[in-house]
Amino acid sequence: MLVSGASTITRKRHAIAYKDGGGRSAAVTVLASSSGLRALLSSAAFLRLWSIGGCVNTMRWFEVLSAALFTLDVTGSGFAVAVVSAARTMPMFLLGAFSGVVTEAVNRKQVLLFGQVLTCAASACVALLAWAGVARPWHVAAAALVAGVVWSTEMATRRRMVGECVEGRLVSRALALDTMSNSFTRLLGPVFAGVIYQRLGLAGCFGFSACVYAVAAILAIGLEHRQTTRRLELGNVPRDLAEGVRFVRRDVVIGGVLAVTIAMNLLGFPYAALVAPIGRVVFQASPTLVGVLAASESFGAFLGGALLTSREPRISGRVLMVGGSLLYLACVVAMPLAPGFWIACLLLAIGGFGSAAFANMQTSLIVLHTPMHIRSRLMGLLTVCIGMGPLGILLVGTIADFVGPLLAIDMVASTGFVLVCAIGVMWRRREARVAVVTP
């Protein structure tokens, strides 16, 4: 429930000891309060992490559409657009598991801060090249690759810290609020990108994003974070990763989460790489309206996240995650077939409610169902699953060059719908078998 005006709020700060990587104890300062949302907004650490996420995620989607519009204008190729988009997410697939192991040892605040500085520098370089009139798609792809390396640490650093800077009963709401704001950033980013690109071009877009990344770095500097660090031994990385994989194979919930995540990122979310061609070719939309189309799903996800933040879900995490994924995929399949631009936007907005349920359960189930000492490794494996996105982007981009963006999206998303249905059935059966075996 949301805050009641008649309720008496009692707050006190206390530390919760937990076992960090290597078995050592660390302390996390959390805010205990009888009011969920008010307690979250009273936590300085949560507010900084939340704000950093808002800045970074807005610019992530802002740059995705800016790069897509620039690449489409220069090359006219849907495949080239897909390649540039894939450059941003490929590092998650290649480095996600490694980043999970690393951030269990090194200071997560320092990793977060360094990432903002690095992305700020990459965006500034693209802006300078564009102002000089020498920017090319490969420059944009290189900057996207740098941003992708930083993004590969997101789950194991900032997202984990969001779930740990509040007390246990507030974890679900903290992550739901973070998911809701992430959805809002996916709404703002494309809209701003369409408007700024139409008026100021690539230079204005990446100059703006460099400034926002600088703000995120300043916020990270003042973040209070306590963590017991240890020496990073690269020789132990394979062993640590193997331990994480064994945990996933034994755990029904985590295995289901990762399986649905792979299906969604491989066959569901890659439609976004073809939003620019769909908007331009199918609906004859301007860059600004292309931004509106790209933001429609995010608008629905924002509303869905607000609903999840306001109350505890009454259905199981499995049903919420699988059901939300199926709703999203069905709307993506229907979107290119819509008879008009605004109907397509409405379909994506409805699908956004499903993506909000998926995104919230994706992180919440891992945070709530895994021990502290292995959590970053599992977040790293989750990042690898999210990193399947580039393969899906390249797949849908290749198909689009042969059959067009409309049919390509429908073919890929329909396959994703069938796959998620199969995963949901298997997940339910495994849970039933475990329930029978467990007394």
N, C-alpha and C positions, 0 to 999 in steps of 0.2 A: 504494500500500500504506500501511497505518497504521504507526505508529511501532514499530520493533522494539526490544525491551529490550536486545538485545545489540549494537545498533549504536552506533558512536561518533559523538557529535554535535559537529560543528564549526561554530561560528557566527562570523560576522563581519558587521559593518555596512558597507555601501558605498552609494554614490550612483550612480544611473543617470540620465544626461542624456537628455532627450528634447526634441523640438520642440513647444512649446506653440503655441496659436493665435497667428497673426501671424508664426510662424517663429522665435520667440525660444526660447532654451533655458531649462529649469528643472531642478530636481533633486528627485528623490523618494528618500527614504531607505527602503531595503528591507532585509530580513533574509535573509541567505543561510544555508541550513542543509541538512544532508543529511536532515532529517526534516521532511516536509511539514506535518503537523498541528501538531507541536510548534513549528515555526518560526512558523506563523500565530499561535499562542497566546502566543508570546514577543514579538510586535510590539505595542508600546503603541498605535500609531496604529490598527492593525487592531482591537484590542480595543475602543477607544473608538468607532470607527465601527460595529463589530458591535453593541455595546451600545446605541448610539443607534438603530440600526435595530430592535433588539429592542423598545425602549420605544415608538418611533413606530408600528411596524407592529402591535404588540399593541393599542394604543389606536385605531388606524385601524379594525380589525375589531370591536373592542369597541364603538366608537361607531356603526358601521354597524348592528349588531344592536340596540343600545339605541334608536337613532333609529327603526328599523323597528318595534320593538315598541310604542314610544310612539305613533307615527303610526297604526299599525293599531288601537290601543286608542281613539284619539281619533276617527278618521275611518271605520274599518272598510273602507277602500278599498285594494285591491291597487295601483291606479294611483297613489294618493297615496304609498304606500310606495315605489314605483318612482321617483317624482319626487324624493323626499327622498334616496334612494340615488344618483340620477343627479347631484344637485347636488355631491356629493363628487368625482366623476370627470370632470365636464364641463370643468373648467379644464385638465385634461391634454390634452384634444383642442384647446382653443382656444389654450393658452399653451405647450404642450410644446416646439414648435419654437423659439419665441422664447426660452424659458429655456435651451435648448441653446446658442444663440448668446451670450446674456448671460453664462453661466457660463464661457465660453472667455475672456472678458475680465476679469470682476470676480472677487474672491476667493471661492472656493467655500466656504471655512470660514465666512465672514461670512454668506453666503446660507443655509447650513445652520443657523447659530445664530439668525439672525433668524426663520427659519421656525418653530423650536421655541417661541420667545417668542410669536409671533403665534398659533399654535394653542393654546398654553396660555391666552392671554387669551380666545380665542373660546369655549373649553370652560368657562372660569370664568364667563363671561357667561351661558351656558345654565344652568349650575348655580344661579346666583343667581336667574335668572328662575323656575326650577322650584321652588326653595325658597320663593319669594314666591307661588307658585301661579298665575303668569300665563304660563307657557311654552306656546307653540303650535307646531304642526308647522313653520310658516315660520321660527320662531326656530332650530329645529334644522337646517333646510335652509340658513339663512344661515351658521351655524357650519360646516356641512359644506362650503359653498362656499369659505370661508376656508381650511379644511384642504385642500381640493382644489387651491387655488392653490399652497400649500406643497408638496403632493404632486407637482405638475407639475415641480418642480425635483429630485425624488428621483433619477432616473436620471442626470442630468447633474451632480449634486453628490455625494451620499453614495455612491451605487452605483458611480460612476466612481472615486471616491477609494478604495473598497474594492479595486478591481482594480488600482490604481496604487501602493498602499502596500506591496506585496509584489513580489518578483522575478518575472520572466516565467514561470518554470516552476511557480510557485505560484498563478498567477492563476486557473486553472480551479478549483482546490480552494478558494481563498478565496471565490470567487463561489458555489461549490456549498455551502460552509458557511454563507454568508450566506443563500442560498436556503433551506437546510434550517431555519435559525433563523426565517426569515420564515414558513415553513410552520408551524412550532411556534407562532408568534405568532397565526396565523390559527386555530389550535386553541385557544389560551388565551383570546384575545379574546372570541369568542362564548360560551364557557363562563362566563367571569367576568361577561360582560354579562347572560346569562340569570339567574345567581344574584343579582347585585347589583340588577338591575332588579326582580326579584321581591321583594326584601327592602327596598330603599331607594328604588326608583323612579328617575325621570330625574335628579333632583337628585344622588343618590348616585353615579350612573354618571358624569355629566359632572364632578362634583367630583373623583372619583378620576382621571379622565383628565387633568384640569388638573394634578394633582400629578405624574403620570408625565411629562407634557410638560416640566414644570419640571426634573425630573431629567435629561431628555435635553438641555436647554439647558445645564445645569451641565457635563455631559460634553463638550459641544461647545466650551465655553470653554477647556478644558484640552487640546484637540486640537492636536497639532503638524502644521502643514501648510505646505508651501512651494509657491508658485506664482508665476510671472511674470505679472503683470497688465498690462493695457493699457487705453487709453482706449476706452470703449464709444461707438462711433459708430452711432447708430440708422439713419442713412442707408445704412449698409452691410449692415444686417440682411437685406434682400431678396436682395442679391447672395450673402451667405454661405449663406442658405437654399437658393438655387438651386444653389450648388456642391454642397451636401449631397445634393440630389435627383439631380443628375447622377451623383454617385458611386453612389447606390443603383441607378440604372438600368443602370449598367455592371457592377456587381458581382453575380454570381449568388447568392452566399451571403447577403449583406445583403438583397438583394431578397426572397429566400425567407423570411428571418427576419421581415421586416416584413409580408409577405403572410400568413403563418401567425398572426402576432400580431393582425392586424386581424380575421381570422376567429374566433379564440378570444375576443377581447374583445367582438366584436359579437354572436356567436352561442353562445358557450360559457359564459363566466364570469357573464353576467347572470342565470343561474338563482339565484344567491345572493340576489338582491333579493326572490325569492319563497320563500325558505326559511321565513320566519315564517308566511305564509299556508299553505304546504304542511304545516308542522308542526302548526299550529293546526287547519286545516280537514280535511286528509286523514288525519292520524295522531292527531288529538285530543291533542296533547302540551302539557305545561305549558311556561312560558317557559324553565325550566331545561333541559328535554329538547329544546326548540327550539334552545337553545345547543349541546347535544350534537350534534344533527343538522347544524348549521352548521359544527361543528368537525370532523366526520368526514373530510371530504375533506382538511382540513389535516393530520390525523393521518397519513393515508396519504402525503401529500406530505412530511411530516417524515421518515418512514421511507425514502421514496425519495431524499430529499436526503442522508440518512445513507449510503445505499448509494453515491451518486455521490461523496460526500466521501471514502469509504474507499478508492476505487480509480479509476484512469483508465478511462473508458469504452472498450470495444473496438470499438464501432460508430461510424459517422460521425455528426457533429453533425446532419446532415439527417435521417437515419433516426431518431435519438433524439428530435429535436424533433417531427417529423411523427408518428411512431409513438406517442409519449407523448400528443400532442394527440388522436389518434384513440381511444386507450384512455380518456382522460378523458371525451370526448364520448359514447362508448358507455355509460359508467356513468351519466352525467347523464341520458341518455335512459331508462335502465332504472330509475333511482331512484324517480320518482313512481309507477311501476307495481308497486313492491315490495308483497308481501302483508302486510308488517309493518314497524313502525318500525325495529327493529334490523337487519333485512335492508337497508332503505334506507341506514342508517348504514354497513353493510358495503360496499355498492356504491360509496358516495362515498369510502370509505377506499381501495378498489382504484383508483378513478379518480384519487386523490391521487398515486399513483406516476407516472401519466402527466403530471399537472400539474407535478410536480417536474422531470421530464425537460424539459418545455417551458420552464419558468422558468429553469432553469440554462443551457440552450443559447441562450435568448433574449439573455442578456447576454454570455455567454462568447464566442459567435461574433462579436459586434460588437467586443468588446475585443481579441480575438486576430486579427481580420482587417481592422482599420482603422488607418490612420496616426494618430499622436497629434494632429496639428493639426486634424483634422476630427472627432475622436471625440465631443466634446460635442454637435456638431451632429447626428450620427447618433443619439446617445442622445436628443436632443431629438425627432427624428423618430420614434424608437421610442416615446417618451412620447405623441406624437400618436396613434400606432396603438393604444396602450393606452387612450388617451382615447376610442376608439370605444365603450368600454363603456357610457357613458350612453345612446347611441343604442340599443344592445341592451337596456338596462334599460327604457327607455321603450317599446321594441317589445314586449318580453315582458310588461310591465305592462299595455299597451293590450290585447294579446291575452287576457291573464288576465281582464280585466273582461268580455270577451265569452264566452269558452269555459271559464274557470276556470284556476287556476294549474297544475294537473296537465297538461292538454292544451297549455297555452301553452309550458311548459318542453320538452315532447316535440317540438313543432313546430319551435321555434327551434334546439334542440340537434341534431335530425336534419338540419336544413339545414346547420348548421355541420360536421357529420361529412362530408357530401357535398362541401362546399367545400374542406375541408382535404385530402380525398383528391385532388381535382383539382389543388390547389396542389402537393401532393407529387409528382404525376406530372409536372407542368410543370417543377418544380425539378430533378428527376432528368434530364429531357430536356435542359434547358439546361446542366447540368453535363457531360453526355455530349458535347454539341456543343462546349463549351469545351475539353474534354479532347482532342477530335479536332483542333481548330484549333491548340492549344498544342503545340509540339514537345516 
